[in-house]
């Protein structure tokens, strides 16, 4: 039955506005606001920024190129001054396993002031070496790198959830403004209907007054009520104008853009229970997604701190070639030798107070987020139960108002007949008219109350966004964001 009332509300709202006005639903309003709302683009920028962190971390595994050049004035082992020119380079890479490998090459030219019989002067030496370092303790498995990747993905999830929270908060504001405008229109239509009934009564009294059947006070009371209703209508129309300007401003339209509000048509399902709806509410909760990501980051930090408590033990392997060339008093010298070696490096932290404190701190951080998640889950469950209880109560209230309205209509019709026959005073007739008007308005407002709660349910379940096209930005080619080419 309340669906029929909702249809009549929608038709009444459409009739009350200019024919050229666009028919706005909650979906079209949200779409327009998303297109115009500047803060949404900012939220998308934050997500794009977080996505780049993953690429930054992956870049740690890329090849690193280094080069060196030097000119030195040194003293040789024999106390003779020597000029040295050194040129070198290296290429290194950190592997996903935590191992590190590098290639290095260097050339050194030496020119001493004094020469010795067995040593070439000037002399040129070179070294080519491949080195491989494998952590056996701290750093094994490259936990820091892998956890950094997981943290980067968690950061993207946090920013995405923050973006969704912004969209939900914006949608809540739009819904409030949207329903406030519809409620104003409902009151306008209710007042107009009351005015029509009062005008009809006024014409009847005026005809009877000419015949001397009724007193002047009846006409005066009717006219007073009519003027009061007209004043109320004028105030409501002003409120509607202000709301229309606010909506046009929010959607980026001109202030005087014509607007027609179409009443929402969400359907109430009395079979809904907290148990049947809580899963979708939790899955869609931005706050739960953020807490899950924060818990994951805290757990990764715990892994890193446990790794830091380990002793450092690195196995180093290298192989290469060394050459030396030059002239000596004994003749030309040219040597080339293969070099190789194995080395173990060990390091232990004697005082682990800082590491223990950092580990305990990370564990407390995880515990804090777990506690917040438990509290949030409880709040979501109770809030959902409260919302469903309100839906049931409002739906019952609508049915009661429908019965009350039918009774008020019958009562007013009966009062009109009794007034015409002189069995009641005008005061009582006007009172019945006001009661019908109030009941009719309450019925329509309760219908919107039901819709408001149904839209809130659709929002927290994520269903409100199914028919909304979210924006897509190309920040790499947006000069207003980047400022210059990458």
Secondary structure, 3 states (H helix, E strand, C coil): CHHHHHHHHHHHHHHHCCCCCEEECHHHHHHHHHHHCHHHHHHHHHHHHHHHHHHHHHHHHCCEEEEEEEEEEEECCCCCEEEEEEEEEEEEEECCCCCEEEEEEEEEEEEECCCCCCCCCCEEEEEEEEEEEEECCCCHHHHHHHHHHHHHHHHHHHHHHHHHHHHHHHHHHHHHHHHHHHHHHHHHHHHHHHHHHHHHHHHHHHHHHHCCCCCHHHHHHHHHHHHHHHHHHHHHHHHHHHHHHHHHHHHCCCCCCCEEECCCCCCCCCCCCHHHHHHHHHHHCHHHHHHHHHHHHHHHHHHHHHHHCCCEEEEEEEEEEEEEEEEECCEEEEEEEEEEEEEEEEECCCCCHHHHHHHHHHHHHHHHHHHHHHHHHHHHHHHHHHHHHHHHHHHHHHHHHHHHHHHHHHHHHHHHHHHHCCCCCHHHHHHHHHHHHHHHHHHHHHHHHHHHHHHHHHHHCCHHHCCCCCCCCCHHHCHHHHCCCC
